[in-house]
């Protein structure tokens, strides 16, 4: 009888531990995306140049948008050198986490994020819409404040 009780307790605790690990992995990736959005807004303002976040279903990349070199600035075809202040971050989502976006044709339906780029122009509003970061049945849904880039609304579900 004692062994049966021990086995039952171990089974229940294993499910709880797995759920906690899943929640932590989803929240880590959602915080990374939130940080990238805020960083893109801040860097675009500080450096007076656009920053972009490239998104796919499994990766996020933050980088400055390459400026077109004016014709009167002869550089012999050499690319413009990066400033030491440039921020560039590439983050791979923790497998099998994935980014989802709302289906434009159906309410309350989420589809895999198509490769897309959010461009953050200096002095402009945040272009980031609502996104959902999912791992199996668990998810965190975020919408960003247009002025600050901070997460404005957040909902989560962890079974």
Residue frames as qw, qx, qy, qz and C-alpha x, y, z in Angstrom:
[[0.000, 0.885, 0.466, 0.000, 0.00, 0.00, 0.00],
 [0.313, -0.784, 0.111, 0.524, 2.84, 2.38, 0.86],
 [0.400, -0.132, 0.605, 0.675, 4.52, 1.68, -2.50],
 [0.211, 0.635, 0.666, 0.329, 1.26, 2.40, -4.33],
 [0.131, -0.940, -0.235, 0.210, 0.95, 5.77, -2.59],
 [0.395, -0.579, 0.352, 0.620, 4.58, 6.62, -3.41],
 [0.371, 0.177, 0.691, 0.595, 4.08, 5.74, -7.09],
 [0.092, 0.816, 0.551, 0.147, 0.90, 7.86, -7.26],
 [0.244, -0.891, -0.029, 0.382, 2.66, 10.84, -5.66],
 [0.424, -0.337, 0.515, 0.665, 5.59, 10.49, -8.06],
 [0.311, 0.454, 0.697, 0.460, 3.22, 10.42, -11.05],
 [0.028, -0.924, -0.382, 0.018, 1.37, 13.54, -9.91],
 [0.338, -0.788, 0.170, 0.486, 4.60, 15.41, -9.18],
 [0.485, -0.042, 0.598, 0.637, 6.10, 14.44, -12.57],
 [0.219, 0.707, 0.572, 0.353, 3.12, 16.03, -14.37],
 [0.195, -0.952, -0.163, 0.168, 3.43, 19.19, -12.26],
 [0.480, -0.545, 0.362, 0.585, 7.17, 19.44, -12.91],
 [0.433, 0.251, 0.634, 0.589, 6.70, 18.99, -16.67],
 [0.070, 0.868, 0.459, 0.173, 4.02, 21.71, -16.68],
 [0.332, -0.872, 0.037, 0.359, 6.35, 24.08, -14.81],
 [0.495, -0.266, 0.511, 0.651, 9.18, 23.47, -17.31],
 [0.316, 0.543, 0.624, 0.465, 6.83, 24.07, -20.25],
 [0.085, -0.951, -0.296, 0.036, 5.59, 27.33, -18.72],
 [0.435, -0.706, 0.220, 0.514, 9.14, 28.53, -18.09],
 [0.479, 0.006, 0.594, 0.646, 10.25, 27.81, -21.68],
 [0.187, 0.728, 0.551, 0.363, 7.24, 29.63, -23.18],
 [0.229, -0.948, -0.160, 0.156, 7.66, 32.60, -20.85],
 [0.536, -0.459, 0.330, 0.627, 11.42, 32.83, -21.59],
 [0.377, 0.261, 0.587, 0.667, 10.78, 33.14, -25.33],
 [0.001, 0.856, 0.471, 0.214, 7.94, 35.62, -24.80],
 [0.380, -0.845, -0.002, 0.378, 10.19, 37.82, -22.65],
 [0.513, -0.183, 0.461, 0.701, 12.90, 37.67, -25.34],
 [0.234, 0.571, 0.576, 0.537, 10.41, 38.92, -27.95],
 [0.213, -0.928, -0.304, 0.039, 9.21, 41.66, -25.60],
 [0.500, -0.631, 0.190, 0.562, 12.82, 42.73, -25.01],
 [0.456, 0.123, 0.540, 0.697, 13.51, 42.80, -28.76],
 [0.087, 0.789, 0.503, 0.342, 10.49, 45.05, -29.40],
 [0.329, -0.917, -0.106, 0.202, 11.48, 47.52, -26.68],
 [0.560, -0.406, 0.355, 0.629, 15.13, 47.47, -27.82],
 [0.402, 0.404, 0.558, 0.603, 14.13, 48.11, -31.44],
 [0.041, -0.914, -0.354, -0.192, 12.06, 51.13, -30.42],
 [0.461, -0.820, 0.070, 0.332, 14.78, 52.54, -28.16],
 [0.583, -0.211, 0.448, 0.645, 17.63, 51.98, -30.63],
 [0.345, 0.601, 0.510, 0.510, 15.71, 53.51, -33.52],
 [0.156, -0.967, -0.191, -0.067, 15.14, 56.65, -31.43],
 [0.556, -0.701, 0.217, 0.391, 18.69, 56.85, -30.08],
 [0.520, -0.177, 0.553, 0.626, 20.43, 56.21, -33.40],
 [0.380, 0.616, -0.003, -0.690, 17.88, 57.99, -35.63],
 [0.312, 0.305, -0.773, -0.461, 17.68, 55.01, -37.95],
 [0.843, -0.103, -0.115, -0.515, 15.20, 52.19, -38.42],
 [0.205, -0.312, 0.916, -0.148, 15.57, 48.86, -36.69],
 [0.726, 0.055, -0.425, -0.538, 13.86, 45.64, -37.75],
 [0.525, -0.216, 0.781, -0.261, 12.77, 42.40, -36.17],
 [0.524, 0.220, -0.681, -0.461, 12.63, 39.50, -38.61],
 [0.604, -0.144, 0.625, -0.473, 10.24, 36.78, -37.47],
 [0.509, 0.094, -0.770, -0.372, 9.59, 33.24, -38.59],
 [0.811, -0.391, -0.283, -0.329, 7.71, 30.47, -36.85],
 [0.894, -0.287, -0.217, 0.266, 10.93, 29.45, -35.03],
 [0.592, -0.046, -0.102, 0.798, 13.34, 32.44, -34.96],
 [0.040, -0.975, -0.208, 0.069, 13.51, 36.13, -34.06],
 [0.656, 0.057, 0.053, 0.750, 16.28, 38.46, -35.26],
 [0.076, -0.953, -0.178, 0.231, 16.80, 42.10, -34.28],
 [0.615, -0.031, 0.255, 0.746, 19.07, 44.30, -36.41],
 [0.093, 0.626, -0.005, -0.774, 19.43, 47.82, -37.81],
 [0.687, 0.642, 0.341, -0.009, 17.97, 48.38, -41.26],
 [0.595, -0.071, 0.319, 0.735, 20.75, 48.86, -43.78],
 [0.164, 0.799, 0.086, -0.572, 20.82, 52.43, -45.04],
 [0.711, 0.589, 0.248, 0.292, 21.08, 53.13, -48.73],
 [0.501, -0.383, 0.124, 0.766, 24.35, 54.89, -49.44],
 [0.326, 0.855, 0.136, -0.380, 23.74, 58.23, -51.22],
 [0.782, 0.529, 0.136, 0.301, 25.20, 58.61, -54.72],
 [0.181, 0.903, -0.221, 0.321, 27.29, 61.64, -53.73],
 [0.549, -0.658, 0.507, -0.094, 29.09, 59.64, -51.02],
 [0.709, 0.473, -0.516, -0.086, 31.58, 57.70, -53.11],
 [0.674, -0.504, 0.512, -0.170, 32.54, 54.51, -51.30],
 [0.236, 0.464, -0.805, -0.283, 33.88, 52.50, -54.26],
 [0.736, -0.067, -0.564, -0.368, 31.10, 49.96, -53.75],
 [0.286, 0.080, -0.821, 0.487, 32.19, 49.16, -50.19],
 [0.429, -0.645, -0.604, -0.187, 29.30, 48.55, -47.78],
 [0.220, -0.763, 0.179, -0.581, 28.73, 51.07, -45.05],
 [0.371, 0.154, -0.805, 0.438, 30.56, 49.99, -41.89],
 [0.542, -0.619, -0.556, -0.115, 28.47, 49.06, -38.89],
 [0.169, -0.736, 0.281, -0.592, 28.49, 51.40, -35.94],
 [0.283, 0.133, -0.857, 0.410, 29.79, 49.95, -32.67],
 [0.357, 0.010, 0.476, -0.804, 26.45, 50.99, -31.16],
 [0.630, 0.044, -0.513, -0.581, 24.46, 48.70, -33.47],
 [0.553, -0.169, 0.707, -0.407, 22.44, 46.09, -31.65],
 [0.634, 0.220, -0.599, -0.437, 22.02, 42.74, -33.38],
 [0.456, -0.198, 0.780, -0.381, 20.40, 39.74, -31.72],
 [0.615, 0.070, -0.638, -0.458, 19.28, 36.42, -33.17],
 [0.436, -0.198, 0.724, -0.497, 17.20, 34.15, -30.98],
 [0.429, -0.030, -0.826, -0.365, 15.94, 30.68, -31.83],
 [0.689, -0.366, 0.077, -0.621, 12.75, 29.71, -30.10],
 [0.324, -0.301, 0.867, -0.228, 13.06, 26.83, -27.68],
 [0.454, 0.035, -0.759, -0.466, 11.90, 23.79, -29.65],
 [0.238, 0.408, 0.720, 0.508, 8.97, 23.12, -30.11],
 [0.053, 0.675, 0.320, -0.663, 7.85, 26.66, -29.23],
 [0.338, 0.341, 0.554, 0.680, 6.46, 28.55, -32.21],
 [0.102, 0.292, 0.127, -0.942, 5.12, 32.01, -33.01],
 [0.189, 0.535, 0.802, 0.185, 1.52, 32.30, -34.14],
 [0.080, 0.070, -0.049, -0.993, -0.48, 35.21, -35.55],
 [0.502, 0.380, 0.542, -0.557, -4.24, 35.78, -35.67],
 [0.351, 0.304, 0.761, 0.452, -5.92, 34.42, -38.79],
 [0.101, 0.164, -0.057, -0.980, -7.21, 37.52, -40.64],
 [0.423, -0.123, -0.603, -0.664, -10.19, 35.58, -42.01],
 [0.656, -0.412, -0.621, -0.117, -11.39, 33.73, -38.89],
 [0.340, -0.732, 0.254, -0.533, -11.97, 35.06, -35.40],
 [0.676, -0.529, 0.455, -0.236, -10.15, 33.36, -32.52],
 [0.964, 0.188, 0.094, 0.160, -8.05, 31.21, -34.86],
 [0.250, -0.816, 0.443, 0.276, -4.25, 31.30, -34.74],
 [0.891, 0.444, -0.018, 0.094, -1.99, 30.29, -37.63],
 [0.777, -0.209, 0.091, 0.587, 1.77, 29.78, -37.94],
 [0.047, -0.858, 0.101, 0.501, 3.71, 33.01, -38.32],
 [0.752, 0.580, 0.135, 0.281, 4.71, 33.55, -41.92],
 [0.592, -0.109, -0.017, 0.798, 8.18, 35.06, -42.32],
 [0.033, 0.917, 0.304, 0.255, 7.61, 38.75, -41.65],
 [0.484, 0.093, -0.232, 0.839, 9.55, 41.86, -40.68],
 [0.211, -0.903, -0.359, 0.109, 8.51, 44.53, -38.23],
 [0.479, 0.374, -0.046, 0.793, 10.30, 47.80, -39.02],
 [0.364, -0.776, -0.364, 0.365, 10.65, 50.31, -36.18],
 [0.374, 0.634, 0.103, 0.669, 11.14, 53.82, -37.59],
 [0.289, -0.117, -0.410, 0.857, 12.41, 56.64, -35.35],
 [0.215, 0.118, 0.176, -0.953, 9.49, 58.60, -33.92],
 [0.550, -0.077, -0.556, -0.618, 6.88, 56.20, -35.31],
 [0.765, -0.293, 0.278, -0.501, 4.41, 53.98, -33.50],
 [0.371, -0.295, 0.881, 0.005, 5.25, 50.37, -32.71],
 [0.568, 0.231, -0.507, -0.605, 4.31, 48.16, -35.68],
 [0.106, 0.083, -0.982, 0.135, 4.10, 44.99, -33.57],
 [0.635, -0.274, -0.286, -0.664, 0.59, 43.50, -33.50],
 [0.785, -0.351, 0.376, -0.346, -0.73, 40.66, -31.35],
 [0.511, 0.381, -0.768, -0.068, 1.28, 37.45, -31.33],
 [0.873, -0.371, 0.162, -0.272, 0.95, 34.13, -29.57],
 [0.186, 0.530, -0.824, 0.076, 3.87, 31.99, -28.51],
 [0.898, -0.143, 0.027, -0.415, 2.73, 28.37, -28.26],
 [0.100, 0.388, -0.913, 0.072, 4.16, 25.07, -27.09],
 [0.110, -0.255, -0.961, 0.018, 1.68, 22.25, -27.50],
 [0.207, -0.736, -0.615, -0.190, -1.50, 23.33, -25.69],
 [0.402, -0.665, -0.228, 0.587, 0.32, 25.95, -23.59],
 [0.403, 0.584, 0.264, 0.653, 0.57, 29.53, -24.87],
 [0.216, -0.584, -0.234, 0.747, 1.25, 33.17, -24.04],
 [0.323, 0.712, 0.460, 0.420, -0.55, 35.83, -26.09],
 [0.337, -0.485, -0.120, 0.798, 0.81, 39.40, -26.17],
 [0.328, 0.820, 0.312, 0.350, -0.17, 42.72, -27.70],
 [0.544, -0.093, -0.118, 0.826, 2.23, 45.65, -27.65],
 [0.024, -0.838, -0.273, 0.473, 1.67, 49.28, -26.70],
 [0.590, 0.698, 0.231, 0.334, 1.95, 51.42, -29.83],
 [0.002, 0.965, -0.161, 0.209, 3.85, 54.23, -28.05],
 [0.398, -0.735, 0.541, -0.099, 6.28, 52.35, -25.83],
 [0.583, 0.364, -0.718, -0.114, 6.58, 48.84, -27.26],
 [0.226, -0.225, 0.823, -0.470, 5.87, 47.37, -23.83],
 [0.193, -0.278, -0.923, -0.182, 3.49, 44.44, -23.54],
 [0.347, -0.231, 0.040, -0.908, 0.09, 46.02, -23.08],
 [0.844, -0.136, 0.135, -0.501, -2.11, 42.96, -22.78],
 [0.212, 0.360, -0.909, -0.009, -0.97, 39.48, -21.96],
 [0.866, -0.147, 0.128, -0.461, -2.96, 36.30, -21.62],
 [0.134, 0.428, -0.894, 0.000, -1.64, 32.82, -20.93],
 [0.912, -0.121, 0.006, -0.391, -2.86, 29.27, -20.74],
 [0.165, 0.460, -0.864, 0.122, -0.87, 26.44, -19.19],
 [0.829, -0.208, -0.346, -0.388, -2.72, 23.13, -18.89]]
